[in-house]
């Protein structure tokens, strides 16, 4: 590891891995493998930078590292001077809804907006302020005054007016700039609320900002496209939209009409990105094999999506084709898993080899124990292995007299149950499918 591990990063990594979730910081200290997949994302980012668009579906088993890869893509994009928004699909946050749930997804994405200087999120205001400051400096450096700055801002916003709802979007940005220059915190706050989709009525928006529209369930995709265009106007290379837990749409949304409405919205995004109808934006969706392949509930149940996302039939016997929107996360090799355990051990030791809690022999013995206990799942779902290893090191760290050999003999490692099993499906209002789940 080339970078010193900070105490905050160490704590976040250990606590996250022990809970079976992906750490938001310090991923570079534990990342292994996935080189070809990362290179595919880098090519996508370059395409977005040049005015194109991209779409990817990260597919893998539960625990195979989909969320980890999304966060890795986020870090890569931030380093490439992109703005990243990220959210999970839930029953209360969807691509399509009629009761505010799609707007909830948009608001969550905007709340989690990240830049390289603000990787933890909440970067929307700083993106606008940086853009305003750059224009202000450029105009005043050329001898202009405040009126010239205002004119320059309005001129820069003109390209947005070509988009659906672009006029009101540009007007709200202008109102933010006005509040920023006048130190009117109320006006600035109102503009940010509108841009995050937090206004529920047009009347309230008109009173506070003088605009006649608000972000609703029906137009969140239009506003994501607008935000992507504005991000590029603000000097960034583009906007990357990461959406995880797509399996909720296929296996927890039981009403077939609701599922198909969400798939229809997804189809619009796929068509726009593949046909070059949008610019400056990329999407990465993550879901399980069942989310993609289930011909009754998954994406392949929607004929148009099944056609668009069909994989190359020549990519067999280990051959790969990353020109397809689908990226399947292959099993980590034993060598990759060994390096992963070494990295986690180094995190515990704060990258000091003299403070390693266990020797290399313990890593090999642990891998053999996992292989005997989990079988093939050991390679398919590294999450279970990582959780158990972090638990082992935590116990040894707090009990220096304990012997790792004795602990290893008495522990049985179990796979986490997949959340897409039938016991976790949640019925929605209206007529649901007759059979929600049947499994042998």
C-alpha positions, 0 to 999 in steps of 0.5 A, a space after each residue: 500500500 502506497 498511502 498512509 492509512 489515517 486513523 479515521 480511514 482505519 476505523 471506517 474500513 474495519 467497522 464497515 467490513 465487519 457490518 458487511 457494508 462497503 466503506 465510503 473512504 479508504 477503498 484504495 487500501 483494500 482494493 484488489 482485482 477488477 482491473 479490466 472492469 475499472 478500465 471499462 469504466 475509465 473508457 466510459 468516463 472518457 466518452 462522457 468527457 468528450 460529450 457522450 453518455 454511457 450506461 452500465 449494469 454491474 451484475 453479480 451474486 449477493 455479496 460478490 462485490 457490486 456495491 464495492 465496485 460502485 464505490 470504486 467507480 465513484 472514487 475513479 470518477 472523482 479523480 477524473 474530475 467528475 461529479 458523482 451522485 449515488 443512491 440505493 433503490 428502496 421501496 420508497 425510492 424508485 425510478 417511477 412512482 406516482 406518490 413522491 417515491 421517484 422524487 425521493 430517489 432524485 432528492 437522495 441522489 442530489 443529497 449525496 452529490 460528491 466532488 473530489 474536494 467533497 467526497 462525502 456528499 453535500 457538494 451541490 452548493 459548492 459546485 454552483 459557488 465554484 462556477 459563480 466564482 470562476 465567472 466572477 473572477 474572469 469577468 472582473 479580471 477583464 475590467 467588468 463590474 457586477 452587472 457584467 458578471 450577471 450578464 455573463 452568468 445568464 449567457 452561460 445558462 442559455 444552453 440549458 434552456 434548450 432542454 425540457 424544463 430548462 428555462 426554470 432550471 436556469 432561472 433557479 440557478 440565477 436566483 441562487 447566484 442573486 442570493 449568493 451575491 446579496 448574502 440572502 441566505 433564504 433565497 440561496 436555501 430556497 434555490 438549493 431546496 428546489 434543485 434537490 427536488 424538495 418543493 412539493 407544490 408549484 405555488 410554494 416554488 412560485 412564491 419563493 423563487 418565481 418559477 412555475 414548475 417543480 421537480 416531480 415523479 414524472 420528470 426526475 430523468 429530465 432534471 438529471 439530464 439538465 444537471 449533467 449538462 450544468 455540471 459540464 458548464 460548471 467546469 467538470 467533465 461530467 456527471 456519474 449516476 450510481 444506483 445500487 440495489 436494483 433487485 428491489 425493483 424485480 423481487 420486492 416490488 410485487 405489483 407487475 404494473 409498477 415493475 413494468 413502469 420502472 422498467 419503461 423508465 429504465 428503457 428510456 435511459 438505456 435508449 438515450 445513452 446507447 443512441 447518443 441522445 444525451 450528453 455529459 452523463 453516465 449511469 451505473 446500475 448494480 443488481 443480482 443475476 436474478 434482477 437481470 435474467 429472471 424472465 418473469 420479474 427481471 429485466 429480461 421479462 421486459 422484451 425491449 430491455 432484453 433485446 437492448 441488453 442481450 450479451 454477445 454470444 461470442 463472449 464464451 469460454 473466458 472471453 470478455 466483451 466490455 462493449 456491452 452495457 452488462 459487466 458481470 463480476 467474475 469470481 475473485 481468484 485465490 491469489 486476489 483473495 489472499 491479497 485482499 486478506 493481506 490488505 485487511 491485515 495491513 489496515 488493522 496494523 495501520 500499514 505497519 508490518 511489525 504490528 501484524 496481528 497474524 502471520 501469513 500462515 494464518 491467512 492461508 489456513 483461514 482461506 482453507 477453512 473458508 473453502 472447506 466451510 463455504 465451498 464454491 461460495 468462497 470464491 463467488 461471495 467474498 463478503 462472507 469471507 471478509 466479514 469473518 476475517 475482520 471478526 477474527 482479527 478484531 477478537 485477536 486484537 482485543 485478546 492478545 493472548 488468544 491463539 488464532 489456531 484455536 479460534 479457527 477450529 471452533 468457528 463455522 462460517 455461514 453465507 448471508 441469506 440473499 435479501 431477494 428470497 421470498 420471505 423478504 418480498 413486500 406486497 404493494 397496493 393493488 393487485 399483486 402477482 398471484 405467485 410472488 416466489 416459489 423455490 426448491 
